[in-house]
Amino acid sequence: MIIETFEYLLLISIVIIIISVVFVIMKSKWYFVINQIGILGVSMFYLMSFIMLNPYDNFADDLEIPKNIKFERPKTEIDTLAVKLENTFEIKNGVQPGIYEYYFWFKPKEKGELYLKVSEISKNIPLSEQQIKSTSLINVQAKDSLQLFHKEFTIYEGDGGNSTVQRFRCTSNQMINLSKK
């Protein structure tokens, strides 16, 4: 609330300064404009830096995690050498909040593409849809053996302060549909 109020006050002051600059120029007292342009520049700098550096994201403010669901937290380590079953799907935490890695053991039956779809579970809101599809996309070739597919991706919604539950699905033209809660 305080952050939004500060942003609005700063924005209102910038509008008032711009109106004042126009008024002073119309009164032919241009030498007063130099101070006002300086103040306008400083105000714009603070507004832009405040907006860009403000880490708060209110995406998860109105979301409530349902009490009747089972879910797993992303792992901190994945044993890629362990023997896995086909269609085993695991998520690992990345180097900072919002960055993850997925590992998928799969036996492709035909040539195609494999990628992730991620959605918030309580309201089924797609998360970072285009970015995740492009960063998680893997072109696969038909093989008779089990393969490990691995990519890193980022979910941009949320700020790490509020918890949400995401549903991850590995999708391809071969109709793989796995859910990970």
Buried (B, 14 or more C-beta within 10 A) or exposed (E): EEEEEBBEEBEEBBEEBBEBBEEBEEEEEEEBBEEBEEBBEEBEEBBEEEEEEEEEBEBBEEBEBEEEEEEEEBBEEBEEEEEBEEBBBBBBBBEEEBEBBBBBBBEBEEEBEBBBBBBBBBEEBEBBEEEBBEBBBBEBEEEEEBBEBBBEBBBEBBBEEBEBBBBBBBBBEBEBEEEBE
